[in-house]
Amino acid sequence: MADLATLCDQTLDVLYGTGYWEHPKEDTLSAAIADASTTTMTPATPSMWKRDYLCEFPATDEVVRIADDAVTTATIRRGQLGTTAAAQALGAVMVQNPPFPRIKVKDEIERALRNEFWPHVWTWHRDSFTFTQGTATYELDDHIDDVTVVYQANIESDGQFHPLHPGWWDVERQIDDATNKRWLIVHKVYDPDSDVEIIARRRPHPDDLANISDEIADMVPLITAARMMQKRGASIRQSQPRSQLDRDGQMMRDYRAMVAEFIRQRDQLHRLLMEEVRPDMRWRPATRAFRRSW
């Protein structure tokens, strides 16, 4: 089961593993920060913290700015870089000037999940509904974007799989003030006393991390790191020294290699998933498929 904190840690491992950035120095708090309004901190190594340095607390993702050189304590400005001020425990880890603040990494993970996976890959979702005479609509879970099979099984203990005829069911999107999701519409079944079963495609989404497959979760750090690398070092300025130009050029080559590897893995998973898809006999209007251009 994927979670945002773990995906963030894995993305940082990829970024620091490229060799372009070193792991930032770390310190710990010698005294707790009681609440979000406290404006001082007591680091274990005060000499590490100079004016205008940034300090990240990974436990809460908060970033603070040092207002003056630390002696024993340091005055801090809370909730920097869009983070939220929070209490910090005694012994909390403090990261000095993180090149990739966790809040930014998590934002990029969410953007990647929204933009880089669907409709290429998905997680299979299975569910069942109790068929009720006179009730034709059944609300599907959030992030279900397509139902591929509707069936009944083991009718009268026959142990068989009975797909419903394509004309007996369909899927509609219902939109009102409270919801915007898909509903299964069942017009007819083989046995009204048996449950209706479905197999559906579940779209990867940052609000649904617990339900993405392990194969998709394994690809998230790679494409997130590539996107962050592009933002950090994509532009090559003519005013830079030759050594920096060479470094940035290599960085862009590595970025393109990471994107190519992500697309290779995504396409491989797509082929595997498509092997499991039953033909959809329902009529669909013609659509044009677009592929991202890098």
Secondary structure, 3 states (H helix, E strand, C coil): CCCHHHHHHHHHHHHHHCCCCCCCCEEEECCCECCCCCCEECECCHHHCCCCCEEEECCCCEEEEECCCCCCCEEEECCHHHCCCCCECCCCEEEECCCCCHHHHHHHHHHHHHHCCCCCCCEEEEEEECCECCECEEECCCCEEEEEEEEEECHHHCCCEEECCHHHEEEEEEECCCCEEEEEEECCCCCCCCCEEEEEEECCCHHHHHHCCHHHHHHHHHHHHHHHHHHHHCCCCCCCCHHHHHHHHHHHHHHHHHHHHHHHHHHHHHHHHHCCCCCCCCCCCCCCCCCCCC
